[in-house]
Structures are given as structure tokens and as C-alpha cells.
């Protein structure tokens, strides 16, 4: 939106060579420098809007994690599901881990995400409206909507058209509370 008003092209890292990505990163850094007083001044409306958005996103994520953990505790046992991620925490930021689930002496790390819809198509599942879609390092990807939780083996995750996609064999558990 700002780029359009200033007659500049949008910053875009998709389908770029490493050299082009460096150029886009420089453009991004220049934009941050240009708007730094609006972005980082605690009294600016831009700063207040950014912080409000971040806090709302955090609250939504925290609620999703709490609901998913509650549902999983009924299946795996109260003591076997632990929420470990916290806003700005190293475990969540660098390892993508929101929870650790213990089953039969084995521990599984999990990233917990909301979803809007699940599409079953040709022996695969496609998760729609899951928030940020990116590869992560956990054992499992857990998706929660209402009283429903789907748990997938993250080793089988594929990202197609910006959506998490799994073969049918990747679905480990469906839990309805």
C-alpha cells in the first residue's frame, strides 16, 4: 500500500536469485530506515498499530495452543502434553516447538497451528488458513479448529501453493473432543 502511494514496486523475495534477494533485502532495509521514526517511536500511531497487531496475533496463537493441548491431554494423558513455547522464547523462535508430547516413553515435539479447512484430495490432505506456512523442525504438526485436532508427521510435510500438504499416511491422529 505504501509502495503504491510512493510509486515503488513491492518488496518481493519470491522466485528470486540469491543476488536479487540481496537487492530486495537492501530495499527492505532502506524502507525500514526511511520509516524508522514511525515504526520505532513508541508514541507514533504506526508503532501502536504494529504492537496491537502483534499482541492480537500472540493471543490468538496462545489460545490455539491452549485448546489443542487440552484436547491432546484427554487423548494422551494430562502429564504427557506440555506447552513449552512462549512469545519471544528460544524454543518457539528457533526450534518452532510449541509443545512436547510423551507417548510410551517417546517424546515428540510439535508446532500447533489453527486451520480453517481441511481438504482431502487424491490420498492427500491440504490444510487451509493455517497462518504462517513455513518449514519447521518439529516431529509433528498439530492443527486445531474448535474441538477438532489433526496431528501429522512433519517428516512428510510438503508446502504446495502456500499450504501445508500431507500424504494420507502422514495423518497420525484425529482427535475430537
DRENPA-611927 format. One record per residue: y, z, x of N, C-alpha, C, O, CB in turn; residue in one letter. Coordinates in steps of 0.2 Angstrom, whole numbers, padded with zeros to 4 digits, always signed. Glycine has a CB too. Layout:
<voros>
YZXYZXYZXYZXYZXa ...
</voros>
This chain:
<voros>
-0006+0000+0004+0000+0000+0000+0006+0000+0004+0011-0004+0003+0000+0006-0005x +0006+0005+0009+0012+0005+0014+0012-0002+0018+0018-0004+0019+0012+0011+0019x +0007-0004+0020+0006-0010+0024+0009-0016+0020+0013-0020+0023-0001-0012+0026x +0008-0016+0014+0010-0022+0010+0018-0021+0009+0021-0027+0010+0007-0022+0003x +0021-0016+0008+0028-0015+0007+0031-0016+0014+0037-0019+0014+0029-0008+0005x +0028-0015+0019+0031-0016+0026+0029-0023+0029+0031-0025+0034+0029-0011+0031x +0026-0027+0024+0024-0034+0026+0019-0034+0032+0020-0038+0037+0030-0039+0027x +0015-0029+0033+0010-0029+0038+0003-0030+0035+0002-0028+0030+0011-0022+0042x -0002-0032+0039-0008-0033+0037-0012-0026+0038-0010-0022+0042-0012-0038+0041x -0017-0025+0033-0020-0018+0033-0024-0017+0039-0027-0022+0042-0025-0018+0027x -0025-0011+0041-0029-0010+0047-0036-0010+0045-0038-0007+0040-0027-0003+0050x -0040-0014+0048-0047-0015+0046-0052-0016+0053-0050-0020+0057-0048-0022+0042x -0057-0012+0053-0062-0012+0058-0068-0015+0057-0072-0016+0061-0063-0004+0060x -0069-0018+0051-0075-0021+0049-0076-0028+0052-0071-0032+0052-0075-0022+0041x -0082-0029+0054-0083-0036+0057-0079-0038+0062-0077-0044+0063-0083-0041+0051x -0077-0034+0067-0073-0035+0072-0077-0034+0079-0081-0030+0079-0066-0030+0072x -0075-0038+0084-0077-0037+0091-0075-0031+0094-0070-0028+0091-0075-0043+0095x -0078-0028+0099-0075-0022+0102-0068-0023+0104-0064-0018+0103-0079-0020+0108x -0066-0028+0106-0059-0029+0108-0054-0029+0102-0049-0026+0102-0058-0036+0112x -0056-0032+0097-0052-0032+0091-0052-0025+0088-0047-0023+0085-0055-0037+0085x -0057-0021+0088-0057-0014+0086-0052-0010+0090-0049-0006+0087-0064-0011+0087x -0052-0011+0097-0047-0008+0101-0040-0010+0098-0036-0005+0098-0048-0010+0108x -0039-0016+0097-0032-0018+0094-0031-0014+0088-0025-0012+0087-0032-0025+0094x -0035-0014+0083-0034-0011+0077-0033-0003+0078-0029+0000+0075-0041-0012+0072x -0037+0000+0083-0036+0007+0084-0029+0008+0087-0025+0013+0085-0041+0009+0089x -0026+0003+0091-0019+0004+0093-0014+0003+0088-0009+0007+0087-0018-0002+0099x -0015-0001+0083-0011-0002+0077-0011+0004+0073-0006+0006+0071-0013-0008+0073x -0017+0007+0072-0018+0013+0069-0014+0019+0072-0010+0023+0069-0025+0016+0068x -0015+0020+0079-0011+0025+0082-0003+0024+0082+0000+0029+0081-0013+0025+0090x -0001+0018+0082+0006+0016+0081+0009+0018+0074+0014+0021+0074+0007+0009+0083x +0004+0017+0069+0006+0019+0062+0007+0026+0062+0012+0029+0059+0001+0016+0057x +0002+0030+0065+0002+0037+0064+0009+0040+0068+0012+0044+0066-0004+0040+0068x +0010+0037+0074+0016+0039+0077+0023+0037+0073+0027+0041+0073+0017+0035+0084x +0023+0031+0070+0029+0030+0066+0030+0034+0060+0035+0036+0059+0028+0022+0063x +0024+0037+0057+0025+0041+0051+0023+0048+0053+0023+0052+0048+0020+0039+0046x +0023+0050+0059+0021+0057+0061+0026+0062+0058+0023+0068+0056+0022+0058+0068x +0032+0061+0057+0036+0066+0054+0034+0067+0046+0035+0073+0044+0043+0064+0054x +0032+0062+0043+0030+0063+0036+0023+0066+0036+0021+0070+0031+0030+0056+0032x +0019+0064+0040+0012+0066+0040+0011+0073+0042+0007+0077+0039+0007+0062+0044x +0014+0075+0047+0013+0082+0050+0018+0087+0049+0018+0093+0051+0013+0081+0058x +0024+0085+0045+0029+0090+0043+0026+0094+0037+0025+0091+0032+0036+0087+0042x +0025+0101+0038+0022+0105+0033+0027+0105+0026+0024+0106+0021+0021+0112+0035x +0033+0103+0027+0037+0103+0021+0038+0096+0018+0041+0095+0013+0044+0105+0023x +0035+0091+0021+0035+0084+0018+0030+0083+0012+0025+0086+0012+0034+0079+0023x +0032+0079+0007+0028+0078+0001+0021+0074+0004+0016+0075+0001+0031+0074-0004x +0022+0070+0009+0016+0067+0011+0011+0071+0014+0005+0071+0012+0018+0061+0017x +0013+0076+0018+0009+0081+0021+0006+0085+0015-0001+0087+0015+0013+0086+0025x +0010+0087+0010+0007+0091+0005+0002+0087+0001-0003+0090-0002+0013+0093+0000x +0003+0081+0000-0002+0077-0004-0008+0076+0000-0014+0076-0003+0001+0070-0005x -0008+0075+0007-0014+0074+0011-0018+0081+0010-0024+0081+0010-0012+0073+0018x -0015+0087+0011-0018+0093+0011-0021+0094+0004-0027+0097+0004-0013+0099+0013x -0018+0093-0001-0020+0094-0008-0027+0089-0009-0032+0092-0012-0015+0092-0013x -0027+0083-0006-0032+0079-0007-0038+0081-0003-0044+0082-0005-0031+0072-0005x -0037+0084+0003-0042+0086+0007-0045+0093+0004-0051+0094+0004-0039+0088+0014x -0041+0097+0002-0044+0103-0002-0048+0102-0008-0053+0105-0009-0038+0108-0003x -0046+0097-0012-0050+0095-0018-0056+0092-0016-0061+0093-0019-0046+0090-0022x -0056+0088-0011-0062+0085-0008-0067+0090-0006-0073+0090-0007-0061+0079-0002x -0064+0095-0002-0069+0100+0001-0072+0104-0005-0077+0106-0005-0064+0105+0005x -0068+0106-0010-0070+0110-0016-0076+0106-0020-0081+0109-0022-0064+0112-0021x -0075+0100-0020-0080+0096-0024-0086+0096-0020-0092+0096-0023-0077+0088-0025x -0086+0095-0013-0091+0095-0009-0095+0101-0009-0101+0102-0009-0090+0093-0002x -0091+0107-0009-0094+0113-0009-0098+0115-0015-0103+0118-0015-0088+0119-0008x -0095+0112-0021-0098+0113-0027-0105+0109-0028-0110+0112-0030-0093+0111-0033x -0105+0103-0025-0111+0099-0025-0116+0103-0021-0122+0103-0023-0109+0092-0022x -0114+0105-0015-0119+0109-0011-0122+0115-0014-0128+0116-0014-0116+0111-0004x -0118+0119-0018-0120+0125-0021-0125+0123-0027-0130+0126-0027-0114+0129-0024x -0123+0118-0031-0128+0116-0036-0134+0114-0033-0140+0116-0036-0124+0111-0041x -0134+0109-0028-0140+0106-0026-0145+0112-0023-0151+0112-0023-0139+0101-0020x -0141+0117-0019-0145+0122-0016-0148+0126-0021-0154+0128-0021-0140+0127-0012x -0145+0128-0027-0148+0132-0032-0154+0128-0035-0159+0132-0036-0142+0133-0038x -0153+0122-0036-0159+0118-0039-0165+0118-0034-0171+0119-0036-0157+0111-0041x -0163+0117-0027-0169+0117-0022-0172+0124-0021-0178+0124-0020-0166+0114-0016x -0168+0129-0022-0171+0136-0021-0176+0137-0027-0181+0141-0025-0165+0141-0022x -0175+0134-0033-0180+0135-0038-0187+0132-0036-0192+0134-0038-0178+0133-0045x -0186+0126-0033-0192+0122-0031-0196+0125-0024-0202+0126-0024-0190+0115-0029x -0191+0127-0019-0194+0129-0013-0194+0136-0011-0197+0138-0006-0190+0125-0007x -0191+0140-0015-0190+0147-0014-0183+0149-0012-0180+0145-0008-0195+0149-0009x -0181+0154-0015-0174+0157-0013-0172+0157-0006-0167+0155-0003-0173+0163-0017x -0177+0160-0002-0176+0161+0005-0177+0155+0009-0175+0155+0015-0180+0167+0008x -0179+0150+0007-0181+0144+0010-0176+0138+0010-0176+0133+0014-0187+0141+0008x -0170+0140+0007-0165+0135+0007-0158+0139+0009-0156+0143+0006-0164+0132+0000x -0155+0136+0014-0149+0139+0017-0144+0134+0018-0145+0129+0021-0151+0143+0024x -0138+0135+0015-0132+0131+0016-0129+0133+0023-0128+0139+0024-0127+0132+0010x -0128+0129+0027-0126+0130+0034-0119+0127+0035-0116+0129+0040-0131+0128+0039x -0118+0121+0032-0111+0118+0033-0105+0121+0031-0106+0125+0025-0112+0111+0030x -0100+0121+0034-0094+0124+0032-0088+0119+0034-0089+0116+0039-0093+0131+0034x -0083+0119+0030-0077+0115+0032-0075+0116+0039-0073+0121+0041-0071+0116+0027x -0075+0110+0043-0072+0111+0050-0078+0114+0054-0076+0114+0060-0066+0114+0050x -0083+0116+0052-0089+0119+0056-0092+0113+0060-0093+0108+0058-0094+0122+0052x -0094+0115+0066-0098+0111+0071-0104+0108+0068-0105+0102+0069-0099+0114+0077x -0108+0112+0065-0114+0110+0062-0113+0104+0057-0117+0099+0057-0118+0115+0059x -0108+0105+0052-0107+0100+0047-0104+0094+0051-0105+0088+0049-0102+0103+0042x -0099+0095+0055-0095+0089+0058-0099+0085+0063-0099+0079+0062-0089+0092+0061x -0103+0088+0067-0106+0084+0072-0113+0083+0071-0116+0078+0074-0106+0088+0079x -0117+0087+0067-0124+0086+0065-0125+0084+0058-0130+0082+0056-0128+0092+0067x -0119+0083+0054-0120+0081+0047-0124+0086+0043-0126+0084+0037-0122+0074+0047x -0126+0092+0045-0130+0096+0042-0127+0101+0037-0122+0105+0039-0134+0100+0047x -0128+0100+0030-0126+0105+0025-0131+0110+0024-0129+0116+0022-0124+0101+0019x -0137+0109+0024-0142+0114+0023-0148+0113+0027-0150+0108+0030-0144+0113+0015x -0152+0119+0027-0159+0119+0031-0164+0121+0026-0163+0126+0023-0158+0123+0037x -0169+0117+0025-0174+0119+0020-0181+0120+0024-0183+0116+0028-0175+0113+0015x -0184+0126+0023-0190+0128+0026-0196+0127+0021-0196+0130+0015-0190+0135+0029x -0201+0123+0023-0207+0122+0019-0213+0122+0023-0214+0119+0028-0207+0115+0015x -0218+0127+0022-0224+0128+0025-0223+0128+0033-0226+0125+0037-0228+0122+0024x -0218+0132+0035-0217+0133+0042-0213+0128+0046-0211+0128+0051-0223+0134+0046x -0211+0122+0042-0207+0117+0045-0200+0117+0042-0199+0119+0036-0210+0110+0043x -0195+0116+0047-0188+0116+0044-0185+0109+0044-0186+0105+0049-0184+0120+0049x -0182+0107+0039-0179+0101+0038-0171+0102+0037-0169+0106+0033-0182+0097+0032x -0167+0098+0041-0160+0098+0040-0158+0093+0034-0162+0088+0033-0156+0096+0046x -0153+0094+0031-0151+0090+0025-0144+0089+0024-0140+0094+0025-0154+0093+0018x -0142+0083+0023-0135+0081+0021-0135+0081+0013-0139+0077+0010-0132+0074+0024x -0130+0084+0010-0130+0084+0002-0124+0080+0000-0119+0081+0002-0130+0092+0000x -0126+0076-0005-0120+0071-0007-0121+0071-0015-0126+0072-0018-0121+0064-0004x -0115+0070-0018-0116+0068-0025-0118+0061-0026-0118+0057-0022-0109+0070-0029x -0120+0059-0032-0121+0052-0034-0119+0051-0041-0119+0056-0045-0128+0050-0033x -0117+0045-0043-0115+0043-0049-0121+0040-0053-0122+0041-0059-0109+0039-0049x -0125+0036-0049-0130+0032-0052-0136+0031-0047-0134+0030-0041-0127+0026-0056x -0142+0030-0049-0147+0028-0045-0150+0022-0048-0152+0022-0054-0153+0034-0044x -0151+0017-0044-0154+0010-0047-0160+0009-0043-0161+0010-0037-0149+0004-0045x -0166+0008-0047-0172+0007-0045-0173-0001-0045-0173-0004-0051-0178+0011-0048x -0174-0004-0039-0174-0011-0039-0179-0014-0034-0178-0012-0028-0167-0014-0038x -0185-0017-0036-0189-0020-0031-0192-0015-0026-0191-0016-0020-0186-0026-0028x -0195-0010-0028-0198-0005-0024-0193-0002-0019-0194+0000-0014-0203-0008-0020x -0186-0001-0022-0181+0002-0018-0177+0006-0022-0176+0004-0028-0177-0002-0013x -0173+0011-0020-0168+0015-0023-0162+0014-0020-0161+0014-0014-0170+0023-0023x -0157+0013-0024-0150+0012-0022-0146+0017-0025-0145+0018-0031-0147+0005-0024x -0142+0021-0021-0138+0027-0023-0131+0024-0024-0128+0021-0019-0139+0033-0018x -0128+0025-0030-0121+0023-0031-0116+0028-0032-0118+0034-0034-0121+0018-0038x -0110+0027-0029-0105+0033-0030-0107+0039-0027-0107+0044-0030-0103+0034-0037x -0108+0039-0020-0110+0044-0016-0105+0047-0012-0107+0052-0007-0116+0043-0012x -0099+0045-0012-0094+0047-0007-0095+0043-0001-0097+0038-0001-0094+0055-0006x -0093+0046+0004-0093+0043+0011-0100+0041+0013-0105+0045+0012-0090+0048+0016x -0101+0035+0014-0108+0032+0016-0107+0030+0024-0104+0026+0026-0109+0025+0012x -0112+0034+0027-0112+0033+0035-0119+0035+0037-0121+0040+0034-0106+0036+0038x -0121+0033+0043-0127+0035+0045-0126+0042+0048-0121+0044+0050-0130+0031+0051x -0131+0047+0047-0131+0053+0049-0138+0055+0052-0143+0052+0052-0129+0058+0044x -0138+0061+0055-0143+0063+0059-0148+0068+0056-0153+0071+0059-0141+0067+0066x -0147+0070+0050-0152+0074+0047-0159+0072+0045-0160+0066+0045-0149+0077+0040x -0163+0076+0044-0170+0074+0042-0170+0071+0035-0174+0066+0033-0175+0080+0042x -0166+0074+0030-0166+0072+0023-0159+0070+0021-0154+0073+0023-0169+0078+0019x -0159+0066+0016-0153+0065+0012-0154+0068+0005-0159+0065+0002-0150+0057+0012x -0150+0072+0003-0151+0075-0004-0145+0073-0008-0139+0073-0006-0151+0083-0003x -0147+0070-0014-0142+0068-0019-0142+0072-0025-0147+0073-0028-0143+0060-0021x -0136+0074-0028-0136+0079-0034-0131+0076-0039-0126+0074-0037-0134+0086-0031x -0133+0076-0045-0129+0075-0051-0132+0079-0057-0137+0079-0059-0130+0067-0053x -0127+0083-0059-0129+0088-0064-0135+0092-0062-0134+0096-0057-0131+0084-0071x -0140+0092-0066-0146+0097-0065-0152+0093-0061-0157+0095-0061-0149+0100-0071x -0150+0087-0058-0155+0082-0055-0153+0082-0048-0148+0081-0046-0155+0076-0058x -0159+0082-0044-0158+0081-0036-0164+0077-0034-0170+0077-0036-0159+0088-0033x -0162+0072-0030-0166+0067-0027-0166+0069-0019-0161+0069-0016-0165+0060-0028x -0172+0069-0016-0172+0070-0009-0176+0065-0006-0181+0063-0008-0176+0077-0007x -0173+0061-0001-0175+0056+0003-0176+0057+0010-0173+0061+0013-0171+0050+0002x -0181+0054+0013-0182+0054+0020-0177+0050+0024-0177+0044+0023-0189+0052+0022x -0173+0053+0027-0167+0050+0031-0169+0045+0036-0165+0040+0038-0162+0055+0034x -0175+0045+0039-0178+0040+0044-0178+0033+0040-0178+0028+0044-0184+0043+0046x -0179+0033+0034-0180+0027+0030-0173+0024+0027-0173+0020+0023-0185+0028+0025x -0168+0028+0029-0161+0026+0026-0159+0019+0028-0159+0018+0034-0156+0031+0027x -0157+0015+0024-0153+0009+0025-0147+0009+0022-0146+0011+0016-0158+0002+0024x -0141+0006+0025-0135+0006+0021-0134-0002+0020-0133-0006+0025-0129+0009+0026x -0133-0003+0014-0133-0010+0011-0127-0011+0007-0126-0007+0002-0139-0013+0008x -0122-0015+0009-0116-0016+0005-0112-0009+0003-0110-0008-0003-0117-0019-0002x -0112-0005+0008-0109+0002+0007-0113+0007+0003-0109+0011+0000-0102+0001+0004x -0119+0006+0002-0123+0010-0002-0129+0013+0001-0132+0009+0005-0125+0007-0009x -0131+0019+0001-0137+0021+0003-0143+0018-0001-0143+0018-0007-0138+0029+0003x -0148+0015+0003-0153+0012+0000-0160+0014+0004-0160+0015+0010-0153+0004+0001x -0165+0015+0000-0171+0018+0002-0177+0014-0001-0177+0012-0006-0172+0026+0001x -0183+0013+0003-0189+0011+0000-0192+0016-0004-0190+0022-0004-0194+0009+0006x -0196+0014-0009-0199+0019-0014-0202+0024-0010-0203+0030-0012-0204+0015-0019x -0205+0023-0004-0209+0028-0001-0205+0033+0003-0207+0038+0005-0213+0024+0005x -0198+0032+0003-0193+0036+0006-0192+0042+0001-0189+0047+0003-0187+0033+0008x -0193+0042-0006-0192+0047-0010-0197+0053-0009-0203+0052-0011-0192+0044-0018x -0195+0058-0007-0199+0064-0006-0200+0069-0012-0205+0071-0014-0196+0068+0000x -0194+0070-0015-0194+0075-0021-0189+0072-0026-0184+0070-0024-0193+0082-0019x -0191+0073-0032-0186+0073-0038-0187+0080-0041-0192+0082-0043-0188+0067-0043x -0181+0083-0042-0181+0090-0045-0176+0090-0050-0170+0088-0049-0179+0095-0039x -0178+0092-0056-0174+0093-0062-0174+0100-0064-0179+0103-0065-0176+0088-0068x -0168+0103-0065-0168+0110-0066-0166+0111-0074-0166+0117-0076-0162+0113-0062x 
</voros>
